[in-house]
């Protein structure tokens, strides 16, 4: 019995030490990425190429998902508002739900699933095939040449994708609420414009999406760079990227919402 207790304590200790070690290594990795980011700006074509890979190639899933989320919001919102005779406030409900929460959060989860996993797999395969080691042998810093452009591409792409998601969501709510159900079009747009505040709603959503993009990209890059150079190691790192990024987005959303709500109240 005491042996089992000691064994459990040892496992907990090892897990704690490993977790603290990984946090320290990840923090150092992020610091080096920021330090060597000059290459990303001096040779901006590297970052533009990665923006195409992470952002443009994610447009389809972002736009289609945003459209259907907005359509569902319009349908469900109308059913709820109809009970209180407030059908004309449908545009307000759809816009605020998307701009404040659903736009940044759902777009970030989709971004982590599509772009984050692709970044991790790409860098993990570059490590497994010794491309990163070859760069070091040729006196090319792989963090400056490979990691930093992908980092800034993700940080730039995420707010733009979240804005497009919210835009398509509002369009979906308009199609269902106005064109399909028959809500007054003037009331839909006018109440939305009067109720949505730029600083309290739109700007807060942009800040959230920026933070989400930073967290997702940093996790994806670190997991890929730290992945064991095997097929199993790369697949495990890709899975950890999606899981860790999703949990980080949800946790950061709660923290940011709490600070923004307190600041606005």
N, C-alpha and C positions, 0 to 999 in steps of 0.2 A: 504493500500500500504506500509506504513512504517513497519507494522507488518511482511509482507512477506519478506521485505529486511532484517529485524533483524533475522527472522527465517533462511533465506539463509545464513547469516553471521554466525549464531550459528552452522549450519550444517557444514559449511566449517571449522570453528574453531574446532569442535569436531573431524572431519576427520583428520585435521592436527595434533592435539594433540595425537589422537590414532595412527597415522602413526609414529610420533616421538617416542611414547612409545614403539611400537612394534620393531622399529629399535634398541632402547636401550636394550630391553629384548633379542632380537636376538643376539646382540653383546655380552651381558653378557653370554648368552647360549653358543656361540661359544668359548668364553674365558674359560669357565668352561670345555668345551669339550677338549680343548687343555691342560688345567691344569691336568685333570684326564686321560690323554691318556696313562699314564704309564702302566695301566692295559692291554691295547691293545698290548703293546710290551713285558710285562712280561709273559702274557698268549697269545702268538701270535696265538694259535689255534683258539681263538675267532675271530680274524681278518681274518684268512684263511677261516673259515666257512662262514663269511660274503662276502669274495671275491668270493667264489663259488656262493653265492646267488645273488650278484649284478653283477658280471662279467661273470662267466661261463654260467649262465642261460640267459644272454643277447647275447651270441655269435651268436645264430641262426639269430636273426633279424639284428644284425650288419653285419654279413658276407653276408647274402642274399641281404640286402639293398646296401652294398658297391659294390657287383658284378653288380647289375642292374644300380646303379648310374654311375659306370665306363663304362658300355656298352652304356648308353645314352650319356655320354660325348664323347665316341669314335665316335658314329654315328653323333651327332650334330657337333662335332669338325671337322670331316672330311668334312662335307658339307661346313663349313665355310672356312677351310683352302684351300679347292680345288679351291675356287674362286681366290686365290692369288698364286696358284701353290706351296703351302707349305705343301703338304700332309705329307712329311717326318717328319714334326715337330709335328705330332699328339701325339707322346709319351710325348713330352715336355709339351704340353698343358694339357694332361690328368694328368700327374704327378704333375705339379705345381698347378693345380686347386684342386686336392685332398689333397696334403700335406699341402698347405697353408691355404685353406679355407674349402672346402667341407668335408674333412675328420674329422677335429675336430668339426666343427659346426653341421653337420648332425648326427654324432655319439653322440654328446652331447644331441641333441634334442631327439634322440631315447633312450638314456640312461635315460633322465629325464622322458620320457613317460613310460618306462618299469620299471626300477629300482627305480627311485625317487618316483613314485606313490606307488610302493610296500613297500618301506621303510616307507613312511608316513602312509599308511594303517596299517602296522604291529605295529608300535609304537602307533598309535592312538587306535587300538584295545587292546593293552596291557594296555593302560591308562584306556580305557572304562571298561575293566574287572578287574581293580584294581591290575594288576600284578606289576606295578611300585610301587604302595603304599605298596604292600606286601614286595617288596625288601627293601624299606625304613624301614619297621617294623623289618626286619631281619638284619638291620645294613649293607645292601648292597647298595652302591651308584648306582642308576640306570644310571646315566650319564657315570660312569666309566665302568659299566658292559654291558649296552645296547647301549648307544649312541656312545661312542668313537670307539669301534670296527667297527661299521657301517660307521662312518665318514672316518676312514683311509682305509677301504675297498673300498669305493667309490673313494677316492683320488687316490688310487693305480690302480684301475680297469680302470678308464676313459682313461688315456693315452694309455694303452694297447689296449683297444677296438678301439680307434681312429687310432692306427697304423694298426690294423687288417682291419679296414674299408678301409683305404687308400691302403693297399696291395691288397685287393680284388677288389678295384676300378681299380687299374692299370691292374690287371689280366683281368677284364672285358673289359677295353679299348683295351688291346692286342687281346683278342678274336674277338672283333668286327672289329678293325682296320686292324689287320694282317691276321687273319684266315678267316674272312668273307668278308671284302672289298678288301684286297690285298695290303695293304701298306707294303713296304719293311721292313722285320723283323730286319735286321741289323741297318737300319737308325732309326727305332723306339726305339731300346734299346740304341744305341750309343748316339744319341742326347739327350735322357732322362738323361743318366749318366753324360754327359758333362754340361747340363744346370741346373740340380738340385744341389743346394749348401747345404752342411750339416748345416752350421750355419744359413744362411739366410732363408732357406726354412724348412728343417726337424726339426731343433732345435726350431724354432719359432712355428711350429705346435705342438710340444711336450709341449712347455710352455703354449700355448693356451688350449690344452686339459687338462693339469694339473689344470689350473685356473678354467676351466669349471667344472671339477670334484669336486673341492673344493666348488664352489658356489652351484651346484646342490645338493650335499650331505648335505651341511649346511642348505639349504632351506627345503629339505625334512625332515630332522631330527627335525628342529624347528617346522615346521607345524604339524608334528605328535605329538611331545611332548606338543605342545600348543593347540592341538585340543580339543574341548569340548567332554566330555566322553559320547557321544551319537552317534547313527548311522548316523544321519544327520550331526553332527559335524565332524565325521571322513570322510564322503564323501565330505564335503565342503573343508576340509583340503587337501584331495587328489587332488581335482580340483585346489585349489590354488597352490599346489606344481608344477603341470604341467605348469600352466599359468605363474607363477612367475619365474620358472626355465627357461622356453623358452625365456621369455623377458630378463632375466638376461644374458643368453648365447648370444643373439643377441647384447645386449648393450655392454657387455664385449668384444665381437668380434670386434666391431667398435673401442673401445678404444685401445685394444691391437694392432690391425692392424695399427692404426694411430701412435702409439709409435714405432712399429717395422718398419714401412715404413720410418718414420722420422730418425730412427737410422741407417737404411740401406742406406739412400740417401746421 
